[in-house]
Amino acid sequence: METYLDNAATTKPTDKVIEAVVKSLKEMYGNPSSLHRKGIEVEKEIKKTRRLVSKALGCNEKEIVFTSGGTEANNLAIKGFVKANNRLGNHIITSKIEHKSVLSLYEDLEKSGYNITYLDVDQEGFVSLKQLQESLSDDTILVSIMHVNNEVGSIQPIKEIAEIIKEKNPKARFHVDGVQSIGKIVYCVKDLQVDSLSISGHKFHGPKGIGALYINKDTRISPIFLGGGQEFNLRSGTENVPGIFGLGEAVKELIENQENNIKTLNNLKAYLIDLIETELEDIIISSKLDDRYAPHIINVALLGVKSEIMLHSLEMDGVFVSSGSACSSKGKGYSHVLEAMQMKRSHIDSAIRISLSHFNTKEEIFFAVKRIKYHVNSLRQIIRR
Ligand SMILES: Cc1ncc(COP(=O)(O)O)c(C=O)c1O
């Protein structure tokens, strides 16, 4: 049996998504820029997907730009914004717990002379709003804060942050990395008052290599890829048509089932946390069971057991989880998120992330926790010897 509990790293595409990708490869393989029928039929499908994505996010379809995923959407939003607005100011605010696709950009911008403020987070994984208020100045051009943290699942108070920005410096723009929130929280970008937001298909049962950026029509950005002028001149390059077809299906399924899926995830999360708490000792759960945390991410430290050893032990049972953030854990051996939350080294070293999909079952979770218990006990015994 395969028990896949690493859904924050990526998800399995649904059958309908796969069918849509195959249809594009086998039948609708025209170039959407071509003037003939083969191109026009594909262009129409792309328009449909754009409409669906704009419906899911609550914006106008002209405010959606397809990208190769979350990383590129973050790059386009941030680099593209800085490129277009560099004369307005030199200061940018972000948080210490952003995904590497955002943090690496700011490290780079710092080298080119930008002044970057990295907001602290508290021990529960929430950014300091007081520090945000104090840091905003007339020189601030951009604030970028993620919606759901990919390691611990904390949901940042995006609307409240937007209101603080509007009050202190209405000229500053607000970018949100929404890669882990789409389909897990019901929201609308207009209501959140954000200026740009990134999503990625493979995090919600769509294909890899496709994502989108919502960019408010009043926010000026410059393209970072130049060429044929596709995507309203903001992202040149022949469109990833199979990816867009697959994304369209994934978004359709998301719109149809979002509320039920979130309910399922909340039930599964409650069941998992309850089992962990009753079956395991010497643990610290960083992802609480309340609505300040996303329903699909559970970060738990199994004190005394190195997370990588646990990950590989579980892998032998067909149970797949992650240590820290799967997307960045190859680079560094520790979690910058748990570090920012001021967790002890022993906690950071033993933290695993279990991340759920609405397709997971209680049986799978039961099996995974039993296997975790078995490995925790045997590994702790070896360590104590
Ligand atoms: C919060 C967050 N942002 C961005 C990304 C990058 O997305 P992609 O894999 O589509 O480039 C990820 C991937 O893990 C993520 O979790």
The ligand as a Gaussian input file, in Angstrom:
#p B3LYP/6-31G(d) Opt

LIG

0 1
 C        4.608000      28.583000      -0.451000
 C        5.227000      28.151000      -1.723000
 N        5.570000      29.072000      -2.647000
 C        6.113000      28.734000      -3.823000
 C        6.361000      27.425000      -4.148000
 C        6.975000      27.091000      -5.486000
 O        6.006000      26.617000      -6.352000
 P        6.416000      25.810000      -7.693000
 O        6.845000      24.460000      -7.227000
 O        5.173000      25.764000      -8.507000
 O        7.498000      26.586000      -8.339000
 C        6.054000      26.415000      -3.221000
 C        6.386000      25.004000      -3.478000
 O        6.556000      24.237000      -2.551000
 C        5.449000      26.788000      -1.983000
 O        5.088000      25.882000      -1.084000

